[in-house]
Amino acid sequence: MSNAVARPPKREAFGSRNVFILSAIGSAVGLGNIWRFPYVAYEGGGGAFLIPYLCALLTAGIPLLFLDYSIGHRFRGSAPLAFRRMHRAAEPLGWWQVLICVVISVYYAVIIAWAAMYTWFSALLTWGPGNENDFFFSDFLQMGDVSTGLSLEFVPQVGIPLLVVWIVTIVIMGFGVKRGIGRANTVLLPLLTLMFIVLVIQALFLPGATDGLNAFFTPNWAALADPGVWASAYGHIFFSLSVAFGIMVTYSSYLKRKTDLTGSGLVVGFANSGFEILAGIGVFAALGFMAQAQAAEVSEVASAGIGLAFVAFPTIVSQAAGGPVIGVLFFGALTFAGLTSMISVLEVIVAAIQDKLGWGRVRATLTVTIPLAVISMAFFSTTTALAVLDTTDAFVNAFGIMAVALAAVIVVAWVLHKLPVLQEHLNRRSSFRVGLIWKLLVGVLAPVVLGYLFISEIVSKASETYGGYPDWFVSVFGWGMVIALVVIAILLSLLPWSRSSHAKDDPEYDEFLVEEKYEPDAETGTIQVQTDSTQKGAGR
């Protein structure tokens, strides 16, 4: 009887660099680009906000994007495996990122379901003119009060589309990186872009659009003296580019060995920002129309997040000529943007399970997505869904990601001293070379900015009970969840890797090390560049 250990499945890969770029842009271009950036820019000084925004993009967003690309591509694995290959003690960082993605995926799906339903509602003007606010919160969500506990009351108009979103997502994920994720982004991202361009053009011809654009672009130079505006710019760029929570590490691990990493990063970074500015133009042109129709100032109708998407925009749809078309384009774009982001979040989890257990794509996908879909249906198809979503998003998405990003940058740059190795890896194959400035931005500026943002979030959330929710509710879905993710991440890193996992036996990674002339030191985790006379033993 053979005692041979089964080798892990061959690591998947994107069909081309262009497909990777589309997928990375699809991950970065999400709901926040459309419903958050316009208002953040408006509040941060309008046209003047572009200065701190571009500074944040160039000094933090793109450098951290390069960091993620170099970690994923150099260590050829999901977040846990990549950090483990960097050093065994760093593995919990990878699982921390995976667990954050678990939480985000559970509630992100319901926002996509809302957007999909509102695409249909827009065509029929289901909410009725003047009833947009009550329709969303009372008729559609049937919003309940969490003060008496979580609700088990099923809301069918939310639960059924939520189930459909999960089915579509599971099918895409099951087809794998090349045939599923790559093809989905190849179709959805161009459709999203086309729909939004048409939406912007239509919005520009609405009465009052000029007033909205003036409000959006007119610079308030005094805002540049406010440290909070700069912090807001860095915080937004950080979240917008999907850095530091495993997505770009995972995606870059699917790239071919000889790929222009920094060139790809520049394309992704500027494409994401271009879409955000386009979204700002479209949103504020529409808000200018809304302000004129209501004989109000733009400042009185401008909002962000759920209020903008599901209350303000339906109001615009009700009042504008050709409103149903605007609504279908806007909510259709939200749906597509949400889907491209959600599959990237789920891929972080699926890839980690594949690497840890040595499982195939379909088995890992079903093991991950079906339980998450059940949890998602249980919490977010009920009358208390919005309160759970609001709290988990504020703590895990905003607060939790900032914490893991700060920890990861400090560990990589200052504890493990890996920036020189990662810099060399980037420069081996990239058109845009990085040097001392990149190391200073990642190793010095990034920890300072992230530390400031992290402390500010702690002070803000500790000063008062979040959202006016009950203390027990915030303790469970806020602080408790943030702490639990760290503890569970450490426990997961202590579990042994399967004998058939990529960590135990990965001939592809060994071949990569030989080709690159790298050899990992088994005791210290440091990387040594090998000479031609010793490279045959690299990686063994």
CORRA-V208880 format. One record per backbone hydrogen bond with DSSP energy under -0.5 kcal/mol. NH is the residue of the N-H (numbers start at 1). CO is the residue of the C=O. If there is no record, write none. Layout:
NH/CO ; NH/CO
This chain:
8/505 ; 14/254 ; 20/16 ; 21/17 ; 22/18 ; 23/19 ; 24/20 ; 25/21 ; 26/22 ; 27/23 ; 28/24 ; 29/25 ; 30/28 ; 33/30 ; 34/30 ; 34/31 ; 35/31 ; 36/32 ; 37/32 ; 40/36 ; 41/37 ; 42/38 ; 43/39 ; 44/40 ; 45/42 ; 46/41 ; 48/45 ; 49/46 ; 50/47 ; 51/48 ; 52/48 ; 53/49 ; 54/50 ; 55/51 ; 56/52 ; 57/53 ; 58/54 ; 59/55 ; 60/56 ; 61/56 ; 62/57 ; 64/60 ; 65/61 ; 66/62 ; 67/63 ; 68/64 ; 69/65 ; 70/66 ; 71/67 ; 72/68 ; 73/69 ; 74/70 ; 75/71 ; 76/72 ; 77/72 ; 82/78 ; 83/79 ; 84/80 ; 85/81 ; 86/82 ; 87/83 ; 90/87 ; 91/88 ; 93/90 ; 94/90 ; 94/91 ; 95/91 ; 96/92 ; 97/93 ; 98/94 ; 99/95 ; 100/96 ; 101/97 ; 102/98 ; 103/99 ; 104/100 ; 105/101 ; 106/102 ; 107/103 ; 108/104 ; 109/105 ; 110/107 ; 111/107 ; 112/108 ; 113/109 ; 114/110 ; 115/111 ; 116/112 ; 117/113 ; 118/114 ; 119/115 ; 120/116 ; 121/117 ; 122/118 ; 123/119 ; 124/120 ; 125/121 ; 126/121 ; 128/125 ; 131/128 ; 135/131 ; 136/132 ; 137/133 ; 138/134 ; 139/134 ; 140/135 ; 141/136 ; 143/137 ; 144/383 ; 148/145 ; 149/146 ; 154/152 ; 155/381 ; 156/154 ; 158/155 ; 159/155 ; 160/156 ; 162/158 ; 163/159 ; 164/160 ; 165/161 ; 166/162 ; 167/163 ; 168/164 ; 169/165 ; 170/166 ; 171/167 ; 172/168 ; 173/169 ; 174/170 ; 175/171 ; 175/172 ; 176/173 ; 179/175 ; 180/176 ; 181/176 ; 182/177 ; 183/178 ; 184/180 ; 185/181 ; 186/182 ; 187/183 ; 188/184 ; 189/185 ; 191/187 ; 192/188 ; 193/189 ; 194/190 ; 195/191 ; 196/192 ; 197/193 ; 198/194 ; 199/195 ; 200/196 ; 201/197 ; 202/198 ; 203/199 ; 204/200 ; 205/201 ; 205/202 ; 206/203 ; 209/206 ; 212/208 ; 213/209 ; 214/210 ; 215/211 ; 216/212 ; 217/213 ; 218/214 ; 220/45 ; 221/219 ; 223/220 ; 224/221 ; 225/222 ; 226/223 ; 227/225 ; 229/226 ; 230/226 ; 231/227 ; 232/228 ; 233/229 ; 234/230 ; 235/231 ; 236/232 ; 237/233 ; 238/234 ; 239/235 ; 240/236 ; 241/237 ; 242/239 ; 243/238 ; 248/242 ; 250/246 ; 251/247 ; 252/248 ; 253/249 ; 253/250 ; 254/251 ; 255/252 ; 259/257 ; 261/259 ; 264/260 ; 265/261 ; 266/262 ; 267/263 ; 268/264 ; 269/265 ; 270/266 ; 271/267 ; 272/268 ; 273/269 ; 274/270 ; 275/271 ; 276/272 ; 277/273 ; 278/274 ; 279/275 ; 280/276 ; 281/277 ; 282/278 ; 283/279 ; 284/280 ; 285/281 ; 286/282 ; 287/283 ; 288/284 ; 289/285 ; 290/286 ; 291/287 ; 292/288 ; 293/289 ; 294/290 ; 295/292 ; 296/291 ; 300/297 ; 301/297 ; 301/298 ; 302/298 ; 305/35 ; 307/304 ; 308/304 ; 309/305 ; 310/306 ; 311/307 ; 312/307 ; 313/308 ; 315/311 ; 316/312 ; 317/313 ; 318/314 ; 319/315 ; 320/316 ; 323/320 ; 325/322 ; 326/322 ; 327/323 ; 328/324 ; 329/325 ; 330/326 ; 331/327 ; 332/328 ; 333/329 ; 334/330 ; 335/331 ; 336/332 ; 337/333 ; 338/334 ; 339/335 ; 340/336 ; 341/337 ; 342/338 ; 343/339 ; 344/340 ; 345/341 ; 346/342 ; 347/343 ; 348/344 ; 349/345 ; 350/346 ; 351/347 ; 352/348 ; 353/349 ; 354/350 ; 355/351 ; 356/352 ; 357/353 ; 358/354 ; 364/360 ; 365/361 ; 366/362 ; 367/363 ; 368/364 ; 369/365 ; 370/366 ; 372/368 ; 373/369 ; 374/370 ; 375/371 ; 376/372 ; 377/373 ; 378/374 ; 379/375 ; 380/376 ; 381/377 ; 383/153 ; 385/382 ; 388/384 ; 389/385 ; 390/386 ; 391/387 ; 392/388 ; 393/389 ; 394/390 ; 395/391 ; 396/392 ; 397/392 ; 398/393 ; 399/394 ; 400/395 ; 401/396 ; 402/398 ; 403/399 ; 404/400 ; 405/401 ; 406/402 ; 407/403 ; 408/404 ; 409/405 ; 410/406 ; 411/407 ; 412/408 ; 413/409 ; 414/410 ; 415/410 ; 416/411 ; 418/412 ; 422/418 ; 423/419 ; 424/420 ; 425/421 ; 426/422 ; 427/423 ; 428/424 ; 429/425 ; 429/426 ; 430/426 ; 433/431 ; 439/435 ; 440/436 ; 441/437 ; 442/438 ; 443/439 ; 444/440 ; 445/440 ; 446/441 ; 448/444 ; 449/445 ; 450/446 ; 451/447 ; 452/448 ; 453/449 ; 454/450 ; 455/451 ; 456/452 ; 457/453 ; 458/454 ; 459/455 ; 460/456 ; 461/457 ; 462/458 ; 463/459 ; 464/460 ; 468/465 ; 469/466 ; 474/470 ; 475/471 ; 476/472 ; 477/473 ; 478/474 ; 479/474 ; 480/475 ; 482/478 ; 483/479 ; 484/480 ; 485/481 ; 486/482 ; 487/483 ; 488/484 ; 489/485 ; 490/486 ; 491/487 ; 492/488 ; 493/489 ; 494/490 ; 494/491 ; 495/491 ; 495/492 ; 498/356 ; 501/498 ; 502/355 ; 503/355 ; 504/501 ; 505/501 ; 509/506 ; 510/506 ; 511/507 ; 512/508 ; 513/509 ; 514/510 ; 515/511 ; 516/512 ; 517/513 ; 518/513 ; 519/528 ; 521/526 ; 522/520 ; 525/521 ; 528/519 ; 530/517 ; 534/531 ; 535/531 ; 537/534 ; 538/535 ; 540/537
